[in-house]
Amino acid sequence: MEKILEKLGIFYLGKDLEEESLEPTKNPTLIKSKAFTTHAAIIGMTGSGKTGLGIGLLEEAAIDNIPIIAIDPKGDIANLALTFESMGAEDFKPWLKEEAAEKGVEVDELAKSVAQMWREGIERFGQDLSRVKRLKEHDVTIYTPGSGAGVPVNILADLNIPDSSMLEDPDTLSSTINSTVASLLALIGVEADPVNSREFILIAQIVKRAWMEGVDLDIGTLISQIITPPFSKIGVLPLDSFYPPAERFKLASKFNNILASPTFENWLKGEPLEIERFLYDEERRSKISIFSISHLSDEERMFFVTLLLNRVVGWMRNQSGTGRLRALLYMDEIYGYFPPSKNPPSKEPMMLLLKQARAFGVGMVLSTQNPVDLDYKGLSNIGTWFIGRLQTKQDIAKVIEGLSGKIGSSLSKKSIEKIISTLPKRTFFLKSTHIENIKIFGTRWVLSYLKGPLKKGEISSLMADKKRASKEERPKRAEKSAEKSLSRHEEAPILSSQIEQRFEPPLSTQGSYSPYLAAKAKVRFFNAARGIDMVKDLCLLLPLYEDETDIEWQKAEPCEEDFANVPKNRPSNGRFDPLPPFISSAKNLKSFEKELKNHLYSQMRLELYRCKPLKVESVPNESEESFKSRMSDILEELKSREADTLQERYEKKFQTLEKRRLRALQKLQKEKEDVSASTTGSVIDTGLAIFGAIFGGKRTAATKVGRAIKGGSRLLKERADVKRAEEQLQHIEESIETLKYELEDKLDRLDEKFSPENYPVEKFFIKPRRSDIEVDKMLLYWRWE
């Protein structure tokens, strides 16, 4: 039965307890995964068992193939990486050395004891190692932004433009800009007011302008634009009056100091912050991505959490709507990130997720031990509450307030207060809008080893095989030049005045200027039948070498620089690489535009994907990975619908058989009672017959003996009735089991029917028309290298 329940999207959290005695019942605590689309909160004091409940819940989600992003401020959730398929002593041994030393016991002895305890605990809650194996099939990765202990995350490399759906929604765009800017300022220790802070307004204008123009930002560009913004006014005031240059330089210096700090090198390498890659592996299996941030300062934590939440919002808004649980976002200990009075940068995206994520199948689970420090107006969007023991009246009152109007049980508030204040460890009060009444339950034994907060060295050991450097470095021009044995000019070459030039400001005293041909172009892709009409903006940089004889646009590099902000004035000093002759002698760069158009016409394609069996095609700018993810969602939705239909149909059959089983039980009970009564009567009649035969007359004795014989015959008949009733009950129970296996078999067939392997994805392309290719600008760009 457990296997069937798992297939139907049900989380097994523990065992129900009696409300009064808190004694365990035989009933498992089950809740549908769909319930978490309306979010959940776990609240309880230290030692209440929040970590065990949270990890158990995440294990259920992983087993159900639901991807997880977990924010781990303390290091407890990283215990999900300690899942041992065989549960042998050798598995536990490396993680028990410190504990063994503290207890003064041999580590081998302790490992055997803990392994046995874990196996017995799992079995005691009706589980076995097959569940551990299913959990182990899903990748667990511990990411450590700003540190190389786990898998690093590239956070500061860019502030990418959000998804177009966010740009088109003014409220969402405003919220994203506000939280992004606030987190950036928090990183340098500035607590800014969006209305009154000059720092906030300036950076918000820079970010908004870039995003609305379709340009990605990076920290270096941001620093440059703080010093020299791409606009001359803020509101109606001149920029320099609103925020003088000297003060802008001080602000830019604060960001530059952080960027230049050696400790920040780890923020510039590793996995890019792309939500899709944190949810699924290369084979589209769901992942458990844990972001461990215990090593960061408070400002860095706030910065990272805000960026991550904003990225989740952006990813979410690009998904189709669904009623099932598509992904789970878990945050352990949200104290400080969602307070009732203040507005930290993390609060806006968190509120946005609580209000909107349900429509996209994204569930949030928030855990804390400080209920007084939570914004209960925001948490009113939460549909499921797990409440562990709370001691102070203030905490209990705040929780009751948060549950206002949601308790809906026969229990009074005073009774609930008493329950919450006396709950033992690992016991929780459960109230959900998806469950008719409240429940008290004890959490099940988790499948992962709960070692406690993992240290940096332990995370490093666990993630040793997964670490990989993603530091991207531009090829150094000097190396290229050395290969070609090129000489250098000391002064900038003299060119025609019709050739526009831009000179990148020197970043240091060491280096030289290298020439690039820079071009901006637009390519329009149009297909009326598919409703596609999009323009792709291109920015290309083509390196130029002295010995080249022709332009080869296929060697051009895509770039993101906004040339309009790069100075036109030639620097007074500096060394310059030589130009190829065809550039040095050119009167203008118009002749190269046609070659670029030909190159773009032959090479540019709008790459799309389709799945013919599903009659689904990708949209422009949708990656193959994202399309497969959307296709998987469609298949999951179809499978979920058919599973729900099956469940409803079989539920009626189960109800019919259950009614028959109850009637058969009642009949069996009655037949047994009749046998019991007949047995007693037969014994009495037999006794009376014997007594009458000895002391009574012949006639009386004969009557009593006849009655005893009839009673015996009736007893035999009633015993036969009992046997028939037992056989009937057994037949009904066998029918129920057969029905269960039949349902399980059909659900297995659904897995096969809707397997992505049966729905191949193929590429196809849309070509641009020649008339739809325009070159907006071409200039000579001198890059400092």
Helices and strands as residue ranges (DSSP letters): H 2-7, E 10-17, E 24-32, G 33-38, E 40-43, H 50-63, E 68-72, G 77-81, H 89-92, G 93-95, H 97-103, H 107-124, H 129-136, E 140-143, E 153-154, H 164-167, H 170-187, H 198-212, H 219-227, E 233-234, E 237-238, H 239-242, H 245-260, G 262-268, E 271-272, H 275-279, E 288-292, H 298-317, E 327-332, H 347-356, G 357-360, E 362-368, G 371-373, H 376-379, E 384-387, H 393-402, H 413-422, E 427-432, E 439-443, H 456-462, H 477-484, E 501-503, E 513-527, G 528-530, E 532-543, G 553-555, E 557-558, G 563-565, H 581-584, H 591-603, E 606-611, E 616-617, H 624-695, H 698-753, G 756-758, E 762-766, G 770-772, E 773-784
